[in-house]
Amino acid sequence: MGLFKKYVNQTRKPEGTLGKMMIKGMNSGHAKMADWGLSHLKKTQPADIAELGCGGGRNAGELLKKYPEAKVTAIDYSPLSVQQAAEYNRELMEQGRCEVRQGDVSALDLEKESFDLATAFETIYFWGDLVKCFTQVAGILKKGGIFMIVNESDGTDAASLKFEKIIEGMKCYTAEDIETALKAAGFSAVKVDHHQSKPWLTVIAKK
């Protein structure tokens, strides 16, 4: 496997030196997309937030800026991502506003019906069985809770489909794929917004 392929495969589960490089790149490179996604959260005022597939932890920090009274539990299945996210949010963790834990979205070890909002930025490409994972997310949300997914790919753009072929375990989902899986997992009132000039998607579903 060439160096480039080794590097881009770090998007799935960052490890080692290349993984640290990837995490740093994710925090900066995905910032505009993530902030565009966050701008869709206009009516909810969550107290407890689950940030799933938190990567380097940048979005957990942004959620806490947006909701200064909230607490975020950030989850990732990469030990390196957990380490880096904790470092990124050290002050917030010391304040008791942020917790970073290792976990798998296909079997979430979080209290049932305890979160007002769950978020997933640039991560569901690697979730495998979407219905199973979305059902896990539904399980941790309170009734009326919100699940927001933000993707750089709409499942049809050429660049992402190219990476799908070289990154192990990656699947680019269309808006229809995501909506169908969400409804099968018990979510309702699914709303999709497609960026006007980029293949970005924000999907918001209510339990």
QUIUR-V250296 format. One record per residue. RES is the residue in one letter. PHI is phi in whole degrees, 0 to 359 (999 if undefined). OMEGA is omega in whole degrees, -180 to 180 (* if undefined). NEAR is the number of other C-alpha atoms within 10 Angstrom. Layout:
BEGIN
RES&PHI&OMEGA&NEAR, RES&PHI&OMEGA&NEAR
END
This chain:
BEGIN
M&999&-180&6, G&291&-177&6, L&299&-180&9, F&299&180&9, K&295&176&13, K&299&-178&14, Y&293&-177&17, V&293&176&17, N&289&175&20, Q&290&179&19, T&296&-177&22, R&283&-179&20, K&210&-176&18, P&302&178&23, E&214&172&17, G&64&-176&10, T&296&178&10, L&297&178&16, G&296&178&22, K&297&177&17, M&297&-180&14, M&296&-179&23, I&300&177&24, K&299&179&15, G&294&178&13, M&296&-178&17, N&303&-178&19, S&273&-174&11, G&290&-179&12, H&259&-173&16, A&299&-178&15, K&297&179&11, M&296&-179&19, A&297&180&23, D&293&174&14, W&299&177&15, G&297&-180&24, L&299&-179&20, S&295&180&10, H&279&179&14, L&272&-172&14, K&248&-173&7, K&253&-177&6, T&278&176&12, Q&230&-173&13, P&288&173&18, A&262&-179&15, D&233&-175&20, I&236&173&26, A&251&178&27, E&257&-169&24, L&262&-174&25, G&69&-166&28, C&288&179&29, G&57&-178&33, G&280&171&27, G&92&-178&27, R&300&-176&21, N&288&174&24, A&299&178&28, G&296&180&19, E&292&176&15, L&298&-180&19, L&287&172&17, K&291&-179&11, K&291&-178&13, Y&236&-174&17, P&294&178&11, E&261&-173&12, A&269&172&17, K&236&-179&22, V&243&169&26, T&253&-177&20, A&258&-175&27, I&237&170&27, D&209&-179&25, Y&266&174&19, S&267&178&21, P&304&179&16, L&294&178&21, S&297&178&27, V&300&179&24, Q&298&-178&17, Q&290&179&21, A&294&177&27, A&294&178&20, E&296&-178&15, Y&298&-175&17, N&251&-174&21, R&305&-178&16, E&297&180&12, L&293&177&18, M&292&178&17, E&296&178&10, Q&279&-179&9, G&79&-178&11, R&262&-177&18, C&223&174&23, E&232&179&20, V&242&-175&25, R&225&172&20, Q&278&-180&19, G&189&-178&19, D&241&-176&17, V&294&178&22, S&281&178&17, A&207&-174&12, L&292&178&17, D&263&179&14, L&231&-177&18, E&298&-179&10, K&293&175&14, E&49&-176&14, S&238&-177&17, F&244&178&26, D&271&-175&22, L&215&171&25, A&236&-180&25, T&232&179&24, A&214&-179&20, F&259&173&23, E&51&-175&21, T&221&-174&20, I&291&175&23, Y&304&-174&19, F&249&-176&18, W&275&175&19, G&72&-180&13, D&280&-175&11, L&299&-178&22, V&298&178&19, K&300&-178&18, C&291&178&21, F&295&176&23, T&295&176&20, Q&298&179&20, V&296&178&29, A&303&-177&25, G&294&-178&20, I&270&-179&21, L&273&172&25, K&290&174&17, K&300&-176&14, G&88&180&13, G&292&-175&21, I&247&173&25, F&241&-180&26, M&245&177&22, I&246&177&22, V&233&-178&25, N&236&175&26, E&283&-178&21, S&248&175&22, D&265&177&22, G&85&-179&23, T&232&-176&13, D&287&-173&15, A&299&-176&11, A&298&-178&11, S&291&178&17, L&295&175&17, K&294&179&10, F&293&179&16, E&303&-178&16, K&283&-176&11, I&246&179&14, I&258&-176&18, E&299&175&15, G&80&-178&13, M&271&176&21, K&221&178&18, C&270&-176&20, Y&262&174&18, T&279&177&16, A&301&179&21, E&294&177&12, D&302&-177&12, I&294&-179&21, E&298&179&21, T&299&180&15, A&293&179&19, L&298&-179&28, K&292&177&18, A&293&180&15, A&272&175&20, G&105&178&15, F&276&179&23, S&226&176&16, A&49&-180&12, V&282&179&18, K&236&-178&13, V&245&174&18, D&236&179&14, H&255&179&15, H&304&-174&15, Q&292&-178&8, S&230&-180&6, K&232&-180&12, P&279&-179&17, W&281&177&20, L&233&165&24, T&239&179&25, V&239&179&21, I&240&-179&24, A&232&-180&22, K&248&178&21, K&283&*&21
END
